[in-house]
Amino acid sequence: MNKFITLLFSLIFALPTFAQALPGLSLYGPEGLKYKADEPYSYANTKSVKGGRLVLADFGAFTKLNPLSLKGVPSPGLNGLIFQTAMDSSADDDEAFSQYGALVESVELSEDRMSMIYHIYKDAKFSDGKPVTADDFVFSFNLIQDPEYHPFYKAYFHDIKSAEKIDDHTVKYQFSIFNQELPLITGQMTILPKHIYGEAGKKFGSDFDQVAVGSGPYIVEKYEFGKYITLKRNKNWWAKDLAKNLGRYNFDEITWKIFLDPVAQREAFKGEGYDVIQVNSSRDWALDYQGDYVKKGYYKREKFPHNRVAGMQGFAMNTRNDLFKSRKVRAAVALAFDFEWSNKNLFYGQYTRNQNYFDNNSEMKPQGLPQGNVKTLLENLRQKYKGHVPKTTLTKPVGAPGEGQALEKNLALASSLLDSAGWKMGPTGIRTKDGKPFKFKLVLVSPAFQRISEPYKNNLAKIGLDMDIQVVQVAQYEEILRDFKFDMIVANFGQSRSPGNEQRSMWSSEAADTPGSRNMMGIKNPAIDELIDLIVKAGTRKELVDAIQALDRILTHQFYMVPHWYIAYDRAAYWNKFSRPKNNPSQSPIISNIVEWWSYDADLAKKLETARSKGIPLN
């Protein structure tokens, strides 16, 4: 009996201890939560009026209403508006990573952070009236293993070990490793209705292209693939009175019009063919959206400052191609891009050069030469993985290749590197190696990038490299990316203030061989794999930042990309018929904030119509 009692007590005390149920989670514990359960977000206008219509534009074409399957191009507006995740992430500038319940009323996290319990709202419902239950949570987790589910999520949710139904409104998650961020990552999983997407005999990747049943604030009213989609506000939405949704989702209708030509898209806005355009072209911002209509106040052009991590944008080289396997060659290709000339002559001086992969963030961006634990990490990895950690990670700061030097000097250095790599200048002016010419193709989805790419193409020709430029349609581009059938593309790797599991899909060796992953460059570097594990398992903020800085230095000094530029504000033009909150939560892009937090102002819209009909200023 004594042995039995001893065993029983040991089992009891071995069970995980859970903290009290809370309305949300923070990366830094309960004290990191800014809001209580009954408090709306500080950037909400809780007195905003419901009604009206918002019309937006989207470039390209969509082919499905399923945002989670691998093949095809999903419609805009699905995530968040049609489909909900378990938790809702705060966009406050002073919350690095905090979540509050969306489908979940409260959450219990074990003290060792290896398991978590969700208490689902008992009145949560899908748009067809069926209740949201623990069965839907478990189904949504298990669905990730479906071969037709997008592989990005397989990597992102890789370390969630299991999801177990406790009762109809309680679900428990177990984690396979310690990861400070993993409980919050779990909250970003989209919850699908089992009774719809788990229907027997149906294939997730092909039978749900025209189905969109979720628990979010909108439902699909009508659509035509490749032309438009209109979402209608669900006036019976189960969560409309929750504190975190006050002042939110105000438009009765939201429509996205689809454009295949950027010029047509730009001109349609000026004719009030739609309401808001986020301007991503420096040329368009400098030269368009001004004139008489702006002077009269018919529409506004505005900058919305933000302090989001800039990430990295650039020409990405596919190292699966033998041309780009050499680090010397990649450095030479990067040296031929003349950012200073482009910024002055093409971008109207609006941009800052990308220097690294976590730019525009003073905490994560490496400064100067590595010190302390970052230096130790790099030294150990350099010793452990010969040839994978360049010496320059320890001897040079991060920065764009050739930054601040004259183009002539950079081209001379590039030529020397190519000579050293065995690429000799041929009689036709194109370099060759083993009888093979140095020819490759840059694939673009936006014609706007042609004017940027042509001067770069000319510079590459000066050092004997022949780059062809091809612009393709969105559907073809998605297929090219999914199967990595390209030499070079324009890639953008956005980053959050709390990097974690998503780094696997961007840089890991496993992702390099996974169709549809974000490892565009085909990186297979064991030192990077080890750093990703350290990032995922980091127990403190310092450990996380040290591993991020070491990762950043290796990525930057391996020259996988030709760094582009970033800008620390969003640019938007919008017709003057909307009200908005005083504060703009800058951790979300401006278009997302307009969709979620702005509202239609009927009085202002009527004044705008009258002013336009009379050709007088709108006061």
C-alpha positions, -999 to 999 in steps of 0.1 A, spaced: 0 0 0 28 24 9 44 19 -25 11 25 -42 5 58 -23 41 69 -31 35 61 -68 1 80 -67 17 111 -52 45 110 -77 20 109 -106 0 137 -91 29 160 -86 43 152 -121 12 166 -137 17 201 -151 6 230 -129 -16 256 -147 -18 293 -140 -52 309 -135 -74 313 -166 -67 347 -183 -84 365 -212 -52 366 -232 -15 357 -234 17 377 -236 51 366 -245 63 381 -212 37 367 -189 4 381 -175 21 414 -166 27 419 -204 -11 421 -211 -22 457 -215 -59 451 -215 -84 434 -193 -112 412 -206 -138 439 -207 -115 466 -222 -116 476 -259 -84 483 -278 -71 519 -272 -71 526 -309 -108 517 -314 -135 544 -318 -162 526 -298 -188 551 -310 -182 545 -347 -213 540 -369 -220 508 -388 -231 509 -424 -220 519 -459 -196 503 -483 -159 501 -487 -144 493 -522 -108 483 -525 -86 471 -553 -64 440 -556 -38 434 -582 -38 400 -600 -65 373 -600 -78 349 -574 -89 313 -581 -103 300 -548 -120 309 -515 -98 285 -495 -69 304 -480 -52 274 -465 -48 250 -495 -15 248 -514 -26 252 -550 -43 283 -564 -45 320 -554 -68 328 -525 -93 357 -526 -84 388 -506 -102 395 -474 -107 359 -462 -84 357 -432 -98 376 -403 -130 386 -420 -144 352 -430 -122 329 -410 -111 335 -374 -81 323 -354 -84 312 -318 -68 344 -305 -66 380 -317 -32 397 -319 -29 432 -305 -15 458 -330 -5 482 -302 30 496 -306 38 489 -269 28 452 -270 56 432 -286 35 400 -288 1 399 -270 -31 380 -278 -66 382 -266 -94 358 -271 -112 357 -304 -129 323 -303 -115 317 -268 -129 332 -237 -100 323 -215 -67 304 -216 -47 285 -190 -10 281 -196 11 255 -177 39 270 -157 64 250 -178 47 264 -210 46 228 -224 8 226 -224 -22 250 -227 -60 248 -222 -85 269 -242 -120 276 -229 -140 283 -260 -169 308 -260 -201 288 -255 -220 310 -279 -194 310 -307 -210 301 -340 -200 296 -376 -218 316 -402 -242 287 -410 -254 288 -374 -236 257 -362 -217 260 -329 -179 262 -327 -167 234 -305 -135 216 -294 -141 192 -322 -135 220 -347 -102 230 -329 -89 194 -329 -100 189 -366 -83 222 -376 -50 210 -360 -51 175 -375 -60 190 -409 -25 206 -411 -11 171 -419 -32 169 -451 -9 169 -481 -30 195 -498 -27 219 -468 -2 247 -474 33 236 -462 40 270 -446 17 261 -418 32 227 -414 65 244 -405 49 272 -385 29 248 -362 56 221 -363 61 219 -325 25 216 -315 24 179 -304 -13 173 -300 -47 188 -296 -72 170 -273 -108 176 -266 -116 178 -229 -153 186 -234 -174 205 -260 -159 239 -251 -125 229 -238 -94 218 -257 -59 211 -245 -27 215 -265 6 197 -258 39 211 -271 69 190 -282 95 215 -272 99 245 -249 93 276 -270 84 308 -253 64 319 -283 46 286 -291 15 291 -270 9 324 -289 17 308 -322 -10 282 -315 -35 311 -312 -28 320 -348 -42 288 -361 -73 292 -383 -103 273 -370 -124 257 -397 -158 240 -392 -154 202 -392 -189 196 -405 -180 215 -437 -143 209 -444 -142 174 -429 -170 161 -451 -163 125 -461 -149 119 -495 -140 156 -501 -104 167 -509 -93 198 -490 -72 211 -519 -98 209 -547 -133 205 -533 -134 237 -513 -124 264 -538 -159 278 -538 -166 273 -501 -160 299 -474 -177 290 -441 -161 306 -411 -169 322 -377 -158 357 -386 -177 390 -389 -184 387 -427 -198 362 -451 -192 360 -489 -221 377 -507 -210 373 -543 -179 370 -564 -165 362 -598 -131 346 -599 -105 371 -612 -129 400 -613 -144 409 -578 -155 396 -545 -180 412 -521 -182 404 -484 -213 413 -464 -212 421 -427 -229 394 -407 -253 414 -385 -259 384 -364 -222 378 -358 -219 360 -325 -189 382 -313 -200 417 -323 -205 428 -287 -172 415 -273 -150 443 -259 -121 437 -284 -146 440 -313 -162 473 -302 -157 500 -329 -145 473 -353 -158 458 -386 -180 488 -394 -187 485 -431 -219 467 -442 -201 457 -474 -165 453 -485 -157 447 -522 -123 440 -538 -121 448 -575 -94 429 -593 -71 446 -618 -46 430 -641 -29 462 -652 -14 487 -626 -21 517 -648 -57 508 -651 -58 502 -613 -43 536 -607 -66 555 -631 -97 537 -617 -90 552 -583 -90 587 -597 -124 581 -612 -137 569 -578 -139 533 -591 -128 523 -556 -121 541 -523 -86 535 -511 -53 527 -527 -21 519 -507 6 534 -529 37 512 -531 53 529 -560 75 559 -552 70 572 -587 32 571 -583 34 588 -549 57 615 -562 38 623 -594 2 611 -590 -27 616 -565 -22 653 -564 -38 680 -585 -72 697 -583 -91 668 -565 -66 669 -537 -66 707 -535 -104 706 -532 -103 679 -506 -122 653 -527 -96 627 -518 -66 628 -495 -30 615 -498 -14 607 -464 16 592 -449 11 568 -419 44 564 -400 52 530 -385 80 513 -366 74 478 -380 105 457 -385 115 463 -422 126 428 -429 143 423 -463 132 429 -498 155 423 -528 163 403 -559 165 367 -546 189 343 -562 178 306 -564 208 286 -552 192 255 -566 206 269 -599 243 261 -604 249 297 -614 242 309 -579 258 282 -557 290 303 -554 291 330 -527 316 349 -548 292 349 -577 263 360 -556 284 389 -542 293 400 -577 256 399 -587 247 420 -557 275 446 -563 260 455 -597 229 470 -582 232 508 -579 208 518 -552 220 554 -549 213 560 -586 179 543 -584 168 562 -553 177 595 -569 164 589 -604 136 564 -599 124 567 -563 125 604 -558 148 599 -527 120 583 -507 137 550 -497 164 538 -473 187 509 -484 180 475 -468 212 466 -449 201 434 -434 172 411 -427 158 427 -395 162 463 -405 144 494 -390 146 478 -355 173 491 -331 171 460 -309 174 432 -334 195 448 -361 232 439 -356 254 469 -350 291 471 -357 312 439 -352 297 411 -332 302 411 -294 296 389 -264 273 359 -270 266 367 -306 303 365 -313 306 333 -294 277 318 -313 293 327 -347 327 314 -337 313 281 -325 292 277 -356 321 286 -379 342 259 -362 315 233 -363 302 239 -398 332 245 -421 324 267 -451 289 277 -439 297 307 -417 318 333 -436 347 349 -419 332 383 -426 304 376 -401 331 383 -375 352 409 -392 327 431 -410 294 448 -400 261 440 -418 254 461 -448 244 460 -485 273 449 -508 292 480 -520 271 504 -501 284 539 -502 310 532 -530 310 544 -566 294 520 -591 327 518 -611 345 505 -580 318 480 -573 317 467 -609 355 463 -608 353 443 -576 324 422 -591 345 414 -622 374 403 -600 351 380 -580 337 365 -612 372 359 -626 382 342 -593 351 320 -595 361 308 -630 337 329 -650 358 343 -679 347 371 -702 339 357 -737 342 373 -771 305 381 -772 308 401 -739 291 373 -719 311 353 -693 314 316 -697 325 287 -675 330 252 -688 314 263 -721 282 275 -704 273 312 -707 262 332 -676 226 337 -686 196 338 -662 160 351 -660 144 375 -636 107 367 -633 84 395 -622 47 396 -614 44 434 -614 52 454 -646 61 483 -623 94 465 -615 105 466 -651 117 502 -649 137 493 -618 152 461 -633 163 475 -666 191 497 -652 202 467 -631 202 445 -662 225 471 -679 249 471 -650 251 433 -651 258 434 -688 289 456 -680 304 427 -661 294 400 -686 262 387 -671 231 384 -693 198 388 -674 165 384 -692 134 400 -677 100 382 -679 66 395 -665 40 368 -659 4 367 -647 -3 361 -610 -16 325 -613 15 315 -633 38 333 -609 23 315 -579 30 282 -596 65 292 -604 71 302 -568 55 270 -554 78 248 -575 109 271 -573 111 271 -611 130 304 -614 165 319 -614 157 352 -597 126 369 -584 118 399 -562 111 385 -527 100 402 -495 106 387 -461 86 406 -436 94 402 -399 77 408 -366 91 421 -334 90 385 -321 105 362 -347 99 325 -342 87 294 -360 82 312 -393 119 314 -397 118 277 -405 98 282 -436 121 311 -447 156 296 -442 157 260 -431 172 231 -451 139 212 -447 119 241 -463 144 243 -492 129 210 -504 93 217 -495 71 230 -524 53 262 -514 77 271 -486 92 306 -483 127 294 -487 129 310 -521 167 309 -523 170 272 -515 192 278 -485 207 247 -470 230 258 -442 234 237 -410 245 267 -391 213 285 -400 193 254 -390 209 254 -356 202 291 -351 166 286 -360 163 260 -333 178 284 -308 154 311 -319 124 288 -315 135 275 -281 148 309 -267 139 312 -230 146 349 -227 144 380 -249 182 383 -248 186 347 -260 162 354 -289 178 386 -299 213 371 -298 203 342 -320 185 366 -344 215 388 -348 238 358 -354 213 345 -380 211 380 -396 248 382 -400 251 348 -417 222 356 -441 236 390 -449 272 378 -455 261 348 -476 247 373 -502 216 352 -509 198 384 -520 205 417 -537 192 441 -510 165 466 -521 150 493 -498 123 501 -472 103 530 -461 92 537 -425 56 548 -434 26 536 -453 14 557 -482 -23 558 -490 -48 579 -510 -85 577 -501 -117 594 -510 -129 618 -483 -160 600 -471 -147 581 -441 -143 586 -403 -115 570 -385 -101 566 -349 -76 591 -336 -48 565 -333 -35 544 -360 -21 511 -347 10 511 -368 19 474 -363 -7 466 -389 -6 479 -425 -29 508 -432 -52 489 -455 -58 464 -427 -66 492 -403 -90 508 -427 -109 475 -432 -111 469 -394 -113 503 -378 -125 530 -402 -162 536 -409 -183 551 -437 -194 587 -429 -228 592 -447 -228 630 -441 -193 635 -454 -201 613 -484 -231 634 -492 -210 666 -489 -184 651 -512 -210 642 -538 -224 678 -537 -190 694 -539 -180 673 -569 -213 680 -587 -207 718 -583 -169 717 -587 -164 735 -554 -140 726 -525 -151 702 -498 -149 720 -465 
